[in-house]
Amino acid sequence: MPRSTRFPLLAGTAVSLLLLSACSQSDGDDGDSSEAAARTTQAASADAPAPFSDGPVEVALVRQSGAGDYFEAWGQGAEAQAEAAGIELTVTDARNDNARHASDLERAIASEPDAIIVDHGQTDTIAPLVQEAVDAGIPVVVYDLELPPIEGVVVTSQSDASMAEGVLDQLVADVGDGAAVGYVSATGFAPLDRRAEVWDTYVAEHQLDQRFSTGEVTESTATDNIPLVDAALKQHPDVTAIFAPYDEIAKGAVQAVLQNDLQDGVRVYGIDISNADIEVMTAEGSPWVATSATDPTQIGGAVVRVAALELAGQLEEDAVQFPAVTVTQDFLRDNDITSVADLVEAEPSLRLDDVAVADWLPNNSAS
């Protein structure tokens, strides 16, 4: 069947955890869980289609990750899913070096793997090389990378629009229309650019008074944004909220608010979540009151499954989005959530165990 070029496999919708009426957690038994996972893997692999029926499949994962444990968890999820699916995954990571990212992708193309996954990156640098890979007959799956239309490329992403909408709905509910606000982000990164579009819409529709716009993405994003936000707050101490749509940027904003002793009057709203983020959000006096997030471990695994289905000729869509939830500080505290694992127990949709699945494909995210 030809793949649809318009509709995603799963539309991402932000689901507010404030609406949860009950949450349950299961301690389980690690030994039993491991045995069950092994049985699932064995059963799911029994009737694998080509090329998986012919032995290990070689996939190159070409990453452009940033600072923070979000990216680390994403990579761990991808590697675990690859191992479960019989994929030999070769991983490179340019760590915010665009030239190196391009070189990594060039080498991956030259190695002629069965497929290539490109994680993040700059459009101008990477798009021509993605086209080169497609021309060489190599299936390509990209994650959070903005590309011009390239036939044969599968585009995966978090639903950045719904993530921004979910947390900005909370911001407006908390501080009201016309509030004095600050914006901390960066341009040139696909997810941040998509979130910026939503921010601009909310500023206009809710007549928010944006007092400052600053921010950057670096190898030390959280640390490097502290002085930027500090300077902005010294000029505009009367802002009531800051939108920082990347967790590492949000951490820098939080620290700047604290060192200016403005935590009683300035709220921070972020995007993304990790164990470290949860620790910051739940700390006493923290101004970080809401974020919108997926589980990065589950996302990394789901992207690998998308690549596997593409290789097997069983993926009908060329765009896959992963849904998010909006998480509040109150929800985390009220439910004693101290880790992403706890959060996934409270909101099982974060498991993505119904996204990019097949009977033959082991699902490392399944409970």
Secondary structure, DSSP 4 states (H G I P E B T S, - for coil): -PPBSSS-SS----EEGGG----------HHHHHHHHHHHHHHHHTTPPTTGGGS-EEEEEEE---SSHHHHHHHHHHHHHHHHHTEEEEEEE-TT-HHHHHHHHHHHHHT--SEEEEES--HHHHHHHHHHHHHTT--EEEES------TTEEEEEE-HHHHHHHHHHHHHHHH-TT-EEEEE--SS-HHHHHHHHHHHHHHHHTT-EEEEEE----TTHHHHHHHHHHHHHHH-TT--EEEE-SHHHHHHHHHHHHHTT-TTT-EEEEE---HHHHHHHHSTT--EEEEEE--HHHHHHHHHHHHHHHHTT---BSEEEE--EEEEHHHHHHTT--SHHHHHHH-GGGG-TTSS-BTTB--TT--
